[in-house]
Amino acid sequence: MPTISGIEITPKHLKISDRASICMPYHKLLDCLEEDRLADKKFGSTRRGISPAYSDRYMKKALRVGELLHRELLDERVADIVEWKNLLVEKGYGHEAIKAEDMLAWIDKYCMPFKDYICDATLYLGEAERTRKRASLRQAQRPWGSNQYACPRLHMLRIPESCQGRTEHPAW
């Protein structure tokens, strides 16, 4: 089990919305390629892939955390997304193609360990409110009481680079 500041994190203590979008490595790549393309006209990206991940979410091309519950369907889904992404990566930016198998390996390594944390957050929070159970809703390291429509970042899952491959992260 991962720990944060010595506290064990379990599916009992942490829930991840099944509607959260996953910020994939190709989002970071696209963010960097666009920032490099802009050269002296840069818009000041963090180069962490957030803007491309939002774009995918609104274009209905994002992988959602709930899809991790159906691993047998991910191969085809990821292959379709990567084929679409490579139109821009290869033909638009002239960069080496993204490989679906690399994305699936990344999902298996960094996302699948959190499979047991996935829930329908709407039902979970509704039940918490009904039973007066304390629950904290977090979005981009800030607490919010909004839903995904009023606050789109609520349902984004990004595994920080500093956490990849680690089970402890002091910033959490």
VEXZAMI-738049 format. One record per residue: x, y, z of N, C-alpha, C in turn. Coordinates in pm, whole numbers, plus 50000, padded with zeros to 5 digits. Layout:
XYZXYZXYZ
...
% end
This chain:
500844988150000500005000050000500885012650000
500505022649924501255035149927501065042350061
502035050450094501945058450216502205073050183
501615081750261501815096150249502145101150388
503335106650402503785111550532503575100950640
503865088450606503755077550701502365072050722
501355077550654499975072850668499675063550551
499225051550583498895041850479497625046250405
497705046050273496555049750190495925037050135
494645035450162493915023450119492655027850044
492025018649972490755021949906489665026250004
489815022950129488855027350231488985042450256
490195047750241490465061850271490515070950149
490735065350033490875073349912489995067549802
489185076049743488315072049632488705080249509
488705073749393488975080649267487725078949180
487225090049132486005089849051486205081748923
485235073448893485275065648769485175074648647
484775087148666484635096648555485885105148532
486885103448618488125111148603488805107748471
489365117848406490145115748284491595113448324
492265104848250493665101648280494565110048191
495485117348252496485125048177497605115348138
497665112148011498575101947958499915108047916
500935099747899502245104847853502165112247720
501265108247631501165115447504500615129447523
499895132047631499445145747659500645154647690
501555149447770502765157147803503595159447675
503715149147593504455150347468503855161347380
502535161147363501875171147280502035185247337
501975186447467502175199447533503575204747501
504585196247511505955200347483506175203447336
505625195047248505785197447104505165210747063
504005213947116503345226647081504125238447138
504585237447259505365248347319506655250647241
507305239847197508515241147116508205247146979
507085243246921506685248646791506475263646797
505925268246908505635282446923506905290946939
507995284546978509295291146995509175303847078
509425315547016509395328247093507975333247119
506965326247070505575330047094504925320947199
505755314647282505255305147382504175311247468
503235302847511502165307647598502425304347744
503585298247773503945295847912503395283047970
503355272647890502865259747936503755254048046
503165246148133503945239048235504585226448176
504175223048054504685211247983504345198348056
503225198348127502805186548201501625179548136
501125184648024500075177947949498655181347987
498475191248073497145194348123496225199448010
496685208747930495845214247823495435203547721
496375195347671495945184647580494985174647646
495165172247775494245163047845492835168947850
492745182047879491435188647877490815188047739
491625190647637491115190247499490525176547468
491235166147506490735152647482489435150147556
489345155047677488135153047757486925159247685
487095171247638485975178147573485685172747433
486675166247372486445160047241485995145547255
485815141147381485395127347411486405117147361
487705120747371488795111847331489645107747451
489265112147569490055109147689489735095347744
490755089047800490525076747875490005080748012
488985073848058488445076348191488895065348286
489055069148411489505059748513488605047348518
487325049048501486405037748503486715027148399
487395031048291487755021348188488805011448237
489515015048344490495005848402489824993348458
488544994548491487804983148544487494972648438
487744976348312487484967248199488764966148115
489804961048177491134960348114491074953347978
490194943547964490104935947839489684944747721
489084956247747488634965247640489644976347611
490654977847697491594989047682492494987847559
492894975747521493804974347406493244981247283
492004978347250491384984247131491164999247150
490705003247267490445017447295491725025647283
492805020947345494075028147340494615028247197
494505017247126494975016746986494245027146902
492945028546920492165038646846492615052746879
492825055447006493245068947049494645071946995
495555062347007496935064446961496975066546809
496165059146736496095061246591495675075646560
494685080646632494215094346614495285104446656
495955102046770497005111146819498165111746721
498495100446660499635100146570499425108346443
498185111146408497935120146295498585133746323
498475138446443499055151246482500545149846515
500895139646590502285137946633503225136146514
502855127246423503725124246307503595134646196
502345137046155502125145546038502135160446073
501685163746191501655177846232502985182746287
503585174846374504825179046439506065171946384
505895161746300507035154546245507805146646350
507135142546454507755135146564507525120246546
508345112246610508185097746608506815093846664
506215083746605504875079346643504835074246787
503685076046848503395070446980503035055846957
503435047047048503125032847035502065028947137
501025022547090499935018247178500455009047288
501375000047253501884990847355502634998147467
503295009247434503965017347538502925023747631
501825028347573500775034547653500095024247743
499875012347691499275001647771500204997347884
501504996847857502474993447962502455004148071
502345016948031502275028048127501005026748212
499895023648149498635021748221498765010448322
499344999348277499494987848367500384991148486
501424998948463502375002148570501865012948665
501275023748610500945035248693499465037048726
498585031148647497155032948672496505020748738
496835008948689496184996948739496354994648889
497474998948950497574997349096496475004849173
495825014449109494775022349174493375017349141
493285005949074491995000649031491004998949147
491494994549262490614992349377490115005349441
490655016749401490275029649457489125036049379
488765030149266487775036049175486365033949229
485575044749221484175043649263483335053849186
482045052649198481135062749146481095073649253
481855084349231481995094849332480665101649364
479785102649267478485108849291477695100749394
477665087549375476965078949472477655079149608
478995078549607479755078449732479515091249812
479615102649746479405115349817477955117349858
477035112649775475615113349812475325105249936
475905093249943475725084750061476395091050183
477565097050163478255103750275477415115250328
476795122750239475945133850282474705128550354
474105118150299472895112450358473145107150500
474305100950520474615095150651475445104550738
475665116650688476455126850758477895122350785
478385114150697479775109650704480665120650649
481825122750710482755132850662483445127950536
483475136350436484155133050310484755145950255
485925145050199486595156450140486695154449990
486275164249915486335163849770487525172349729
488475166449655489685173849619489785175349468
490245187149431490425190249290491665198949277
492625194049202493845201749176494455207149305
494525198949406495095202149536494335212949610
493055214949575492195224349646490865217649673
490295219549791488975213649815487895221549741
486955214449681485855220749610484595213049640
483485219849636482215213149656481395213049528
482065212749415481385213949288481365200549215
480635199949105480625187749026481475189448901
481585179048820482475179648704482085190148603
480835194048599480405203548498480765217848538
480645220948664481005234348710482505235548730
483155224548751484575224448785485265212948711
485615214548584486085203448502487335196448556
488195203548629489425197348676489165187048786
487975187248842487635177748947487855163348902
487555160548778487595146848731488805144148642
489955149748676491185147048604492115139448697
492695128748651493685121348729495005122648656
495975128248723497315129348668498265123848772
499075114348733500055108848825501335116948806
501695125348903502885133748888504125125448860
505035130848778506265123748745507025120048871
506995128848969507735126249092507165114349169
505935110149137505305098849205505425085949126
505745087048999505775075048916506905066048963
506535053748995507515044149043507755044949192
507105054149260507275055649405505975052249475
506075048649600504875045949677504655056649782
505565066349790505395076949888505685090249822
504905100349851505135113649796504775123749905
505765131149954505505140150067504565151650036
504355154949909503485166349876502005162949887
501655150149896500245146449900499705147450038
% end
